Each structure stands twice: as C-alpha cells, then as structure tokens.
C-alpha cells in the first residue's frame, strides 16, 4: 500500500516537472523550492548549533534548582525549592493535583524543550519522568517516594515565550518571506523578457534595426541583439527573394515577348526566326533550371557522409585541367546537405573558371571549410557586402551573367546554417569559402 502511494506521488511529481509552464511559474516553483531547502537547512543548523544547546542548558539549570542533590527526590524538597524560586520572583512551575489537570489540550507530540527538561530531571532524580506538551505548558509526572508528583511548567514564564507558537510564527514568516522573494525574483526575470517580447512583437519584420533593447541584463541584452540580427537577416532574405522573383519574371518576360512578337508578325518563320526562338527557349530553360537547382538543393536532406559525397561528386563533375583538388573530407565531418554543398561550390568554381585564366584550387579543411582559390583580382573590398545581392555585377558586359548565382548560393547557405566568406589569399589571388556561421 505504502509502496504504491510513493510510486503514485513520484509519478505525479515527475509528470508535473515535465509539464510545460510559463517562465514565471517555472522560475517561481524552482525559487520556492530552493528557498524551502535553504530555510530547512539553515533552520536545522541554527537549531542544532544554537537553540538546542541553549535549551538544554536551561533545562539543566531548572532541573538543578528543583533537585539540588542528585540521586534524591521527594515531594517536600521539590515543594520547598519551588517556594524559594517564587521568593526570588522566578515563577512558572506549579505542583498541580491530578484532579485539576485537563488532558484535553495536550498533544501527542512532545516539544523538544519539554523532553529535555524531563530527561534532565530523570537523570538527577534517578526516577522515571513522564511528560506531555500543550500550547501553554508542559506536564511532568515524577515518581518520588512511591508517589507521583505532577508539575506544570509554563512556557511563557520559564522561557519568556511559547516555543511552539514562536516556532509556528517563525516558520510562517519565513514561508511568507520566501514566497515573496520567489515572486520578486521570478518577476524580475520575466518582466525584462516580457519587455523584450513586446518590443519584438510590435516591431514589423520589414523594419531593419541595429538597436539592442536596453534591459540591463547582459545576457538578455545579448539575446535581444541576436534576435534583432536574426530579424535583419530575415528582412534581407525577404528582400533578396522578392528581388529574385522580380528578376525571374523579368528574365522570363524578355524571351517570351520575343517569341510572341515573332509569332504575331511572321506568318512563315524563316531559319533566322527559328534560331531566335530556339535561343529564347534555351534562355527560358536555363533560367528555370537555375532556380530549380537552387530549390532542389534547399529541399534536400542532410546526410551523415554528406561532405564526402559532395566532394566526390564535385571531382567527377569537373575535369578541367585548370582545377586542382587538394585535401578531402573524412568521417569526422558533421552531417550536411550534399546537394546544397555541390550547388554552392559549383557556383564558386564556375565563377573562378569564368573570370580567371590561372589555376583554380579547391581545398577542404576538416574544421570544416571548403575554399576555392584562384589567381584573379577577386571582388573589390568595398563591394564584398553587395556581392551576394541579386543582379549585382562588377561591371561585366557578359550578356549571360545576370548576377543571380551568388545570390542563390547565399540563400542556400543561409538555409543550411552556412555563410560565404571572401578574402585575399596570403600567397596571392582570391579566396571564396563556404563555412559554418560563426558562434559568439
């Protein structure tokens, strides 16, 4: 029966602990638990180290006053000692006949001081002493000279306070204080979070802000800054996707308009018209393929050996004599999206082959980084921030260069927790890397 009860209680407590609560309730319960444990530990320590020795000494003095000669016990001696104590204005002990005692107010629990006093009197009188406690006094039954002496010890007079009432008030005040502190601390934790939440909720997603909410708690201020940075990243992503959609519509509209113009103005198309239509259809297909490959890379799942798969496919895709693959991933690399890695890396490799004439090195660092090194001038430092924007160009007149490749690669990296990094190589040339987002 008891085992089943304990099992039920433990299951209920575990179920409650794993339930979802608001932060204020979560913090309140745990702070209250911490304060309760602290109060119990400090209370027991204070009782054992200070209160108990003082009560024990007090009980010893009272027993010595009632029975000055150890080993002897008589009603006359105890009566005389009580009379002497009254003459010295030390009151609080009475001999009460059994007929005048009321047992209805006694507890089954004996207060510690009453038990100490009974033990001290028993040791000095070498007799049996029975004790019972109530809210006002203790009743001691002492066997002396084959008779029973009933003493009533009044707590207020002997100790200056009612110990049980004082203990009860002390516990209640500590509990109230603990609950109050728990509420204050939990509120102090949740109010800044609520302030941060309200500010973020009322700020439109399209608003770019570099302002960190001034809460006064460094961790929450840092969290606010990270949320604002995430909001700005989302804002830039929305802007990039909008620009890509508009650009896609524009790129598709041009060849479609040309095809429609030929169809409306030419009854029997000539070879030149057919060639134009074929070129326009290929342009349409290339634009669609570019976006479809990016969408496929974003939708592909991560793989445990994705780095190795991506690396081997890149080596199989490119047979250009100018390419040089060094190092390679191993089994210690984290799981990643191989399709996304191939798509972004191929964009960097294609750019390097298109814009440079020297050797292009593809290097893997198992930390992990994939870097493409070439001998070209690279992107001007003042343009690096704009390099991943849609339709950005350094001024190239290449009609096939629409400036979408790096923008799509940046979106794929963002989706997978990566970032594109550009820099000059210490040995000369330009270096473009795919690497994980930096953690603060």
Phi, psi and omega per residue, in radians:
X1 nan -0.905 -3.138
X2 -1.113 -0.675 3.124
X3 -1.098 -0.734 3.105
X4 -1.135 -0.656 3.117
X5 -1.124 -0.794 3.120
X6 -1.107 -0.679 3.113
X7 -1.104 -0.741 3.120
X8 -1.109 -0.743 3.138
X9 -1.103 -0.780 -3.125
X10 -1.104 -0.710 3.126
X11 -1.137 -0.714 3.127
X12 -1.111 -0.746 3.134
X13 -1.123 -0.774 3.137
X14 -1.120 -0.705 3.125
X15 -1.111 -0.701 3.126
X16 -1.161 -0.700 -3.101
X17 -1.132 -0.565 -3.091
X18 -1.619 0.032 3.060
X19 -1.279 2.740 3.112
X20 -1.470 2.219 3.135
X21 -2.236 2.840 2.990
X22 -1.207 2.784 -3.117
X23 -1.066 -0.644 -3.126
X24 -1.142 -0.767 3.100
X25 -1.161 -0.737 3.117
X26 -1.009 -0.874 -3.124
X27 -1.183 -0.687 -3.112
X28 -1.060 -0.832 -3.101
X29 -1.108 -0.724 -3.092
X30 -1.302 -0.603 3.070
X31 -1.198 -0.691 3.085
X32 -1.103 -0.722 3.097
X33 -1.100 -0.731 3.137
X34 -1.129 -0.751 3.111
X35 -1.142 -0.668 3.129
X36 -1.092 -0.803 3.105
X37 -1.086 -0.742 3.133
X38 -1.084 -0.765 -3.137
X39 -1.134 -0.724 3.129
X40 -1.115 -0.785 -3.115
X41 -1.143 -0.844 -3.132
X42 -1.181 -0.653 3.119
X43 -1.123 -0.816 3.109
X44 -1.126 -0.692 3.123
X45 -1.122 -0.790 3.120
X46 -1.110 -0.667 3.130
X47 -1.145 -0.807 -3.082
X48 -1.239 -0.607 -3.052
X49 -1.552 -0.502 -3.031
X50 -2.128 -1.027 -2.989
X51 -1.171 -0.810 -3.087
X52 -1.097 -0.828 3.078
X53 -1.039 -0.670 3.138
X54 -1.160 -0.748 3.106
X55 -1.138 -0.664 3.141
X56 -1.144 -0.727 3.092
X57 -1.131 -0.697 3.117
X58 -1.102 -0.749 3.096
X59 -1.101 -0.654 3.112
X60 -1.111 -0.736 -3.136
X61 -1.138 -0.732 3.130
X62 -1.116 -0.755 3.118
X63 -1.098 -0.675 3.121
X64 -1.178 -0.589 3.096
X65 -1.214 -0.645 -3.126
X66 -1.343 -0.663 -3.117
X67 -2.214 1.515 -3.073
X68 -1.188 -0.539 -3.112
X69 -1.836 1.892 -3.135
X70 -1.029 2.458 3.100
X71 1.598 -0.088 3.117
X72 -2.112 2.490 -3.122
X73 -2.660 2.138 3.059
X74 -2.594 2.692 -3.126
X75 -1.145 -0.632 -3.136
X76 -1.112 -0.756 -3.136
X77 -1.098 -0.789 -3.116
X78 -1.141 -0.668 3.122
X79 -1.123 -0.761 3.122
X80 -1.113 -0.705 -3.117
X81 -1.159 -0.651 3.109
X82 -1.164 -0.663 3.100
X83 -1.111 -0.740 3.108
X84 -1.099 -0.706 3.128
X85 -1.120 -0.648 3.111
X86 -1.180 -0.623 3.104
X87 -1.132 -0.476 3.110
X88 -1.636 0.264 3.138
X89 1.085 0.429 3.047
X90 -1.769 1.621 -3.076
X91 -1.906 2.971 3.112
X92 2.266 -0.030 3.135
X93 -2.212 2.193 3.130
X94 -2.304 2.581 2.956
X95 -1.618 2.111 -3.038
X96 -2.078 2.229 3.050
X97 -1.082 2.625 -3.119
X98 -1.034 -0.519 -3.093
X99 -1.232 -0.377 -3.101
X100 -1.660 -0.056 -3.106
X101 -1.424 2.487 3.051
X102 -1.993 2.024 -3.085
X103 -1.611 -0.008 -3.078
X104 -1.221 -0.440 -3.075
X105 -1.647 0.027 -3.100
X106 -1.428 2.613 3.133
X107 -1.683 2.868 2.963
X108 -1.420 -0.330 3.127
X109 -1.646 2.349 3.134
X110 -1.730 2.245 3.114
X111 -1.157 2.566 -3.080
X112 -0.976 -0.748 -3.117
X113 -1.130 -0.685 3.133
X114 -1.104 -0.688 3.114
X115 -1.190 -0.683 3.102
X116 -1.086 -0.758 -3.133
X117 -1.117 -0.725 3.107
X118 -1.101 -0.706 3.137
X119 -1.152 -0.717 -3.137
X120 -1.147 -0.757 3.112
X121 -1.133 -0.683 3.122
X122 -1.103 -0.671 3.133
X123 -1.189 -0.666 -3.095
X124 -1.376 -0.576 -3.083
X125 -1.636 -0.192 -3.096
X126 0.987 0.619 3.121
X127 -2.274 3.023 3.118
X128 -1.508 2.343 3.137
X129 -2.201 2.151 3.062
X130 -1.752 2.563 -3.054
X131 -2.431 2.552 3.000
X132 -2.485 2.654 -3.034
X133 -2.096 2.614 2.986
X134 -2.413 -3.110 -3.077
X135 -1.220 -0.433 -3.066
X136 -1.852 -0.603 -3.036
X137 -2.648 2.996 3.054
X138 -2.003 2.506 3.113
X139 -1.912 2.110 -3.138
X140 -1.979 2.233 3.084
X141 -1.914 1.938 -3.051
X142 -1.904 2.245 3.085
X143 -1.539 1.889 3.132
X144 -2.296 2.296 3.081
X145 0.903 0.782 3.121
X146 1.061 0.394 3.074
X147 -2.272 2.850 3.137
X148 -1.967 2.153 3.111
X149 -1.773 2.212 -3.136
X150 -1.826 2.038 3.119
X151 -1.918 2.460 2.987
X152 -1.969 2.132 -3.117
X153 -1.839 1.984 -3.112
X154 -1.488 2.109 -3.054
X155 -1.077 -0.759 -3.083
X156 -1.045 -0.701 -3.081
X157 -1.394 -0.678 -3.075
X158 -1.352 -0.762 -3.052
X159 -1.803 -0.203 -3.084
X160 1.451 0.000 3.127
X161 -2.848 2.777 3.026
X162 -1.502 1.915 -2.974
X163 -1.069 -0.694 -3.115
X164 -1.203 -0.697 3.111
X165 -1.184 -0.737 3.094
X166 -1.082 -0.728 3.124
X167 -1.119 -0.729 3.133
X168 -1.099 -0.811 3.125
X169 -1.116 -0.664 3.131
X170 -1.111 -0.780 3.141
X171 -1.132 -0.760 -3.135
X172 -1.098 -0.770 -3.139
X173 -1.128 -0.670 3.101
X174 -1.163 -0.703 3.116
X175 -1.126 -0.764 3.119
X176 -1.101 -0.767 3.102
X177 -1.104 -0.712 3.118
X178 -1.117 -0.764 3.117
X179 -1.128 -0.713 3.112
X180 -1.085 -0.769 3.095
X181 -1.134 -0.673 3.119
X182 -1.098 -0.753 3.110
X183 -1.106 -0.745 -3.122
X184 -1.103 -0.798 -3.112
X185 -1.190 -0.747 3.123
X186 -1.116 -0.659 3.095
X187 -1.191 -0.674 3.110
X188 -1.096 -0.480 3.110
X189 -1.452 -0.678 -3.033
X190 -1.470 -0.504 -3.127
X191 -1.094 -0.814 3.077
X192 -1.069 -0.654 3.107
X193 -1.150 -0.690 3.105
X194 -1.138 -0.667 3.101
X195 -1.097 -0.780 3.104
X196 -1.111 -0.755 -3.135
X197 -1.102 -0.771 -3.139
X198 -1.102 -0.706 -3.125
X199 -1.158 -0.711 3.131
X200 -1.216 -0.634 -3.107
X201 -1.186 -0.609 -3.085
X202 -1.538 -0.067 3.109
X203 -1.645 2.114 3.140
X204 -1.057 2.613 -3.110
X205 -1.132 -0.513 -3.085
X206 -1.418 -0.027 3.123
X207 -1.534 2.116 3.102
X208 -1.567 2.209 -3.082
X209 -2.401 2.377 3.049
X210 -1.870 0.211 -3.078
X211 -1.580 2.236 3.079
X212 -1.606 2.219 3.138
X213 -1.010 2.233 -3.118
X214 -1.469 1.664 -3.107
X215 -1.719 -0.587 -3.122
X216 1.809 -0.131 3.072
X217 -1.945 2.092 -2.974
X218 -1.022 -0.720 -3.128
X219 -1.140 -0.726 3.124
X220 -1.237 -0.606 3.052
X221 -1.106 -0.700 3.100
X222 -1.146 -0.710 3.087
X223 -1.064 -0.749 3.101
X224 -1.064 -0.713 3.097
X225 -1.117 -0.714 3.117
X226 -1.148 -0.657 3.116
X227 -1.166 -0.700 3.095
X228 -1.124 -0.686 3.100
X229 -1.121 -0.690 3.095
X230 -1.135 -0.694 3.097
X231 -1.087 -0.742 3.130
X232 -1.139 -0.680 3.086
X233 -1.107 -0.743 3.107
X234 -1.112 -0.674 3.118
X235 -1.110 -0.765 3.117
X236 -1.142 -0.661 3.122
X237 -1.114 -0.745 3.105
X238 -1.082 -0.755 3.132
X239 -1.113 -0.709 3.141
X240 -1.142 -0.771 3.130
X241 -1.125 -0.674 3.104
X242 -1.103 -0.759 3.119
X243 -1.126 -0.665 3.119
X244 -1.153 -0.704 3.110
X245 -1.123 -0.733 3.106
X246 -1.160 -0.697 3.113
X247 -1.137 -0.699 3.110
X248 -1.101 -0.752 3.103
X249 -1.062 -0.720 -3.133
X250 -1.156 -0.779 -3.112
X251 -1.158 -0.599 3.120
X252 -1.323 -0.530 -3.087
X253 -1.208 -0.643 -3.093
X254 -1.079 -0.972 3.134
X255 -1.133 -0.599 3.106
X256 -1.123 -0.689 3.114
X257 -1.117 -0.697 3.130
X258 -1.156 -0.743 3.114
X259 -1.088 -0.730 3.140
X260 -1.141 -0.687 3.137
X261 -1.104 -0.767 3.121
X262 -1.094 -0.743 -3.114
X263 -1.138 -0.599 -3.083
X264 -1.463 -0.433 -3.036
X265 -1.843 -0.204 -3.081
X266 -2.092 2.151 3.110
X267 -1.351 -0.881 3.093
X268 -2.081 1.859 -3.084
X269 -1.155 2.446 3.063
X270 -1.543 -3.113 -3.124
X271 -1.105 -0.656 3.125
X272 -1.127 -0.713 3.112
X273 -1.128 -0.724 3.128
X274 -1.117 -0.677 3.103
X275 -1.122 -0.706 3.097
X276 -1.110 -0.730 3.138
X277 -1.130 -0.724 3.137
X278 -1.102 -0.731 3.120
X279 -1.132 -0.695 3.127
X280 -1.168 -0.680 3.118
X281 -1.132 -0.712 3.104
X282 -1.103 -0.693 3.108
X283 -1.104 -0.731 3.079
X284 -1.072 -0.795 -3.118
X285 -1.123 -0.711 3.123
X286 -1.098 -0.728 3.136
X287 -1.122 -0.762 3.126
X288 -1.137 -0.718 -3.138
X289 -1.094 -0.649 -3.140
X290 -1.038 -0.798 -3.129
X291 -1.293 -0.616 3.132
X292 -1.166 -0.685 3.097
X293 -1.125 -0.700 3.097
X294 -1.130 -0.760 3.120
X295 -1.118 -0.692 3.118
X296 -1.127 -0.687 3.119
X297 -1.143 -0.663 3.137
X298 -1.211 -0.655 -3.069
X299 -1.410 -0.224 -3.078
X300 -1.241 2.575 -3.128
X301 -1.438 2.868 3.041
X302 -1.336 2.699 3.139
X303 -2.296 2.556 -3.101
X304 -1.062 -0.682 3.120
X305 -1.927 0.646 -3.090
X306 -1.088 -0.608 -3.138
X307 -1.122 -0.775 3.142
X308 -1.148 -0.760 3.129
X309 -1.073 -0.817 -3.139
X310 -1.085 -0.745 -3.136
X311 -1.097 -0.797 -3.117
X312 -1.157 -0.650 3.120
X313 -1.199 -0.632 3.082
X314 -1.106 -0.742 3.117
X315 -1.128 -0.603 3.128
X316 -1.312 -0.531 -3.099
X317 -1.288 -0.616 -3.011
X318 -1.936 2.083 3.102
X319 -2.015 0.190 -3.118
X320 -1.083 2.380 -3.109
X321 -1.193 -0.301 3.137
X322 -1.402 -0.203 -3.101
X323 -1.550 2.464 -3.126
X324 -2.405 1.968 -3.135
X325 -1.647 2.185 3.077
X326 -2.202 2.692 -3.036
X327 1.006 3.109 3.019
X328 -2.947 2.743 -3.120
X329 -1.179 2.762 3.051
X330 -2.212 -3.033 -3.045
X331 -1.259 -0.142 3.121
X332 -1.436 -0.136 -3.119
X333 -1.219 2.496 3.128
X334 -1.205 2.826 3.080
X335 -1.111 2.421 3.127
X336 -2.655 2.990 -3.120
X337 -1.465 1.829 -3.078
X338 -1.139 -0.715 -3.135
X339 -1.082 -0.712 3.121
X340 -1.169 -0.723 3.123
X341 -1.068 -0.763 3.138
X342 -1.096 -0.756 -3.079
X343 -1.127 -0.797 -3.108
X344 -1.219 -0.787 -3.122
X345 -1.098 -0.698 3.141
X346 -1.139 -0.572 3.084
X347 -1.147 -0.737 3.115
X348 -1.155 -0.710 3.133
X349 -1.155 -0.765 3.127
X350 -1.066 -0.720 3.106
X351 -1.085 -0.742 -3.129
X352 -1.132 -0.744 3.135
X353 -1.201 -0.584 -3.081
X354 -1.305 -0.650 -2.958
X355 -1.830 -0.035 3.136
X356 -2.295 2.827 -3.141
X357 -1.939 -0.251 -3.067
X358 -1.542 -2.877 3.133
X359 -1.238 2.583 3.081
X360 -2.113 2.184 -3.090
X361 -1.905 2.258 3.048
X362 -1.892 2.097 -2.998
X363 -2.202 2.434 3.097
X364 -1.987 2.327 3.061
X365 -2.029 2.169 -3.019
X366 -1.281 0.222 3.093
X367 -1.330 -0.627 0.411
X368 -2.237 2.572 3.020
X369 -2.532 2.506 2.962
X370 -2.044 2.097 -3.069
X371 -2.106 2.485 3.064
X372 -2.022 2.056 -3.096
X373 -1.937 2.327 3.074
X374 -2.355 3.076 -3.079
X375 -1.760 0.195 -3.108
X376 -1.454 3.046 -3.127
X377 -1.279 -0.339 3.128
X378 1.343 -2.793 -3.107
X379 -1.651 2.337 3.087
X380 -0.983 2.462 -3.084
X381 -0.960 -0.631 -3.112
X382 -1.284 -0.156 -3.107
X383 -1.888 -0.011 -3.068
X384 -1.060 -0.700 -3.122
X385 -1.108 -0.482 -3.103
X386 -1.685 -0.048 -3.001
X387 -1.103 -0.520 -3.085
X388 -1.685 0.152 3.071
X389 -1.380 2.563 3.134
X390 -1.076 2.457 3.036
X391 1.115 0.393 3.066
X392 -1.466 2.536 3.130
X393 -2.640 2.627 3.084
X394 -1.415 0.067 -3.120
X395 1.990 0.241 3.141
X396 -1.158 2.453 3.103
X397 -1.714 0.231 3.128
X398 -1.152 2.044 -3.095
X399 -1.189 -0.381 3.130
X400 -1.482 -0.073 -3.112
X401 -1.681 1.833 -3.107
X402 -1.710 -0.119 3.141
X403 1.332 0.468 -3.135
X404 -1.733 -0.395 -2.991
X405 -1.027 -0.954 -3.121
X406 -1.190 -0.544 3.098
X407 -1.134 -0.789 3.095
X408 -1.163 -0.687 3.101
X409 -1.080 -0.682 3.117
X410 -1.136 -0.686 3.106
X411 -1.132 -0.735 3.116
X412 -1.088 -0.752 3.110
X413 -1.083 -0.770 3.136
X414 -1.020 -0.717 -3.118
X415 -1.150 -0.537 -3.072
X416 -1.758 0.114 3.134
X417 1.349 0.477 3.102
X418 -1.956 3.118 3.022
X419 -2.621 2.685 3.050
X420 -1.643 2.337 3.121
X421 -2.223 2.375 -3.120
X422 -2.169 2.443 3.133
X423 -2.908 2.871 3.028
X424 -1.403 2.568 3.137
X425 -1.499 2.484 -3.134
X426 -1.005 -0.549 -3.130
X427 -1.547 0.125 -3.108
X428 1.796 2.648 -3.137
X429 1.677 -2.981 -3.028
X430 -2.090 2.530 -3.084
X431 -2.302 2.221 3.039
X432 -2.098 2.266 -3.019
X433 -2.209 2.577 2.938
X434 -1.833 2.162 -3.079
X435 -2.576 2.767 3.099
X436 -1.116 2.681 3.039
X437 -1.050 2.421 -3.118
X438 -1.259 2.454 3.091
X439 -1.804 2.422 3.135
X440 -1.418 nan nan
